[in-house]
Amino acid sequence: IRLEQIGLLKSIADNITFLNLSNCGLTDTMLAELPELKNLTKIDLHSNPISDNAIQHLQKYRHLEVANLYDTEISNNGLKLLLEIDSLRRLYLWKTKVTREAVDESGNNSMVLIDLGSAI
């Protein structure tokens, strides 16, 4: 994906509820350039080189319910930031740096189902 393509999303931003940017070379910097998507409820960012730095950009989506971050560089710090998103209900985090221990420690946030896959 290129920054020009991200710019095209601005014209339809209010109509986007699900965004699939999986496996497209999306970086933290590119994610920062996404327009305000005030109706976004689901985002799929799997298989991209994004890190915990990208999570702050996801926090602006106040209706985000589902985030697929499979096969990214998200760590336990990113998990903490993700759990600050009040609307979040499901996280896919297998093949990340998030540990089972961090997920267990976050157990007090029972509103979010965290899927680490069967490998852990």
Phi, psi and omega in degrees: 000147179244159180301328178298321180293321177298321178300328179295335180294336183302323183290339180238015187308318183292342182264357184271120175248336178226131181231122179250107176240035182287145171050047182232016178076019180296132179249171177304318181296317179295319180298326178296336182273354179300140179289170175296120180245080191291346179251009182294126177244339183218134177225136179243111182240018186299153176059044174232155181277049179267154184235189178302332179300335181284337186297324179302330179284331176287334182295342181282349180270096189289348180246009183296122181251328185227131176227123176257109181242025177307137174060048174235184182263019181295136181241189179300325177296320177296323177300315179302318179293320179298320182289352174279350178279106187301325184280347186296134180235337183213135179231133174250114189230021179287154185058042172237186178266007178286132182262155175302322180299317180295321178294316179298320179294331181275007184305342179290347177261075187286355180284344184250123174272121182250120182256112177262005182079177184272354183287340183249000000 
